[in-house]
Amino acid sequence: MHLSPITSYHLQRLFRQHCDRLQPLINSHVLPNDYSAEANVEATLEAAWQALSQRQSEMNSVIQKLESLVSMHQALEKQGTMYSRDLASVERTIFNVLGFQIADISCNV
């Protein structure tokens, strides 16, 4: 089972949006020493995905969870600022599933 292209694209967009606010929760040896989410979104996602894929028994569950969370995120985005708190919560959950947390600093991209 693989992520759908739409989900993959949406995750890449979220990584770009939050660039330097992401802090890895996964083993630090999985990411390069010069880790920068902003510098290479695809490599960062790939490293996170590789760390997750080491737990094969959980992969289908993780994929289903990400597909569901991204779908929810897209629906909340369409609602505008009315659900901004819920949107932020879904984003935190997505990044936690991928092994990251969002720090409280601004990203000026």
GUKE-282584 format. One line per field, with one value per residue (C-alpha): residue number from 0; x, y, z. Coordinates in steps of 0.05 Angstrom, whole numbers, always signed. Layout:
<torbas>
pos <- (NUM, ...)
xx <- (X, ...)
yy <- (Y, ...)
zz <- (Z, ...)
</torbas>
This chain:
<torbas>
pos <- (0, 1, 2, 3, 4, 5, 6, 7, 8, 9, 10, 11, 12, 13, 14, 15, 16, 17, 18, 19, 20, 21, 22, 23, 24, 25, 26, 27, 28, 29, 30, 31, 32, 33, 34, 35, 36, 37, 38, 39, 40, 41, 42, 43, 44, 45, 46, 47, 48, 49, 50, 51, 52, 53, 54, 55, 56, 57, 58, 59, 60, 61, 62, 63, 64, 65, 66, 67, 68, 69, 70, 71, 72, 73, 74, 75, 76, 77, 78, 79, 80, 81, 82, 83, 84, 85, 86, 87, 88, 89, 90, 91, 92, 93, 94, 95, 96, 97, 98, 99, 100, 101, 102, 103, 104, 105, 106, 107, 108)
xx <- (+0, +26, +4, -39, -5, -53, -34, +40, +34, -6, +46, +102, +63, +54, +129, +145, +94, +123, +196, +241, +187, +195, +235, +247, +220, +249, +319, +367, +413, +359, +366, +430, +474, +459, +384, +340, +268, +268, +328, +301, +228, +230, +292, +262, +197, +237, +278, +215, +182, +243, +242, +168, +176, +223, +160, +127, +71, +46, +54, -17, -45, +1, -18, -92, -84, -45, -96, -152, -116, -97, -169, -192, -139, -162, -234, -216, -173, -233, -272, -224, -207, -270, -234, -162, -154, -177, -133, -72, -90, -94, -27, +5, -23, +2, +72, +71, +52, +111, +158, +160, +133, +119, +159, +130, +174, +154, +174, +184, +184)
yy <- (+0, +69, +141, +170, +223, +276, +259, +259, +327, +355, +330, +362, +427, +424, +411, +472, +514, +497, +490, +512, +501, +426, +388, +314, +266, +206, +180, +236, +188, +178, +250, +281, +323, +385, +371, +426, +414, +479, +458, +393, +376, +311, +285, +302, +266, +207, +203, +205, +153, +107, +111, +93, +37, +1, -16, -56, -82, -11, +15, +3, +35, +95, +104, +100, +150, +199, +192, +207, +265, +297, +291, +324, +378, +394, +400, +446, +489, +502, +529, +588, +616, +589, +524, +549, +516, +449, +458, +470, +408, +364, +392, +375, +305, +295, +316, +273, +212, +229, +237, +313, +367, +439, +491, +559, +601, +636, +611, +666, +631)
zz <- (+0, -19, -6, -61, -105, -78, -6, -23, -56, +3, +53, +12, +12, +88, +97, +54, +92, +160, +137, +195, +248, +243, +295, +285, +337, +302, +315, +297, +260, +208, +185, +158, +205, +164, +169, +143, +124, +86, +43, +16, +28, -12, +24, +92, +75, +48, +112, +154, +110, +113, +189, +190, +139, +186, +225, +169, +212, +223, +152, +127, +189, +182, +108, +123, +180, +136, +79, +128, +162, +96, +72, +136, +129, +58, +80, +138, +93, +48, +108, +117, +185, +218, +236, +243, +311, +284, +223, +268, +309, +247, +223, +289, +285, +213, +232, +295, +253, +208, +268, +274, +319, +301, +340, +357, +311, +246, +178, +126, +59)
</torbas>
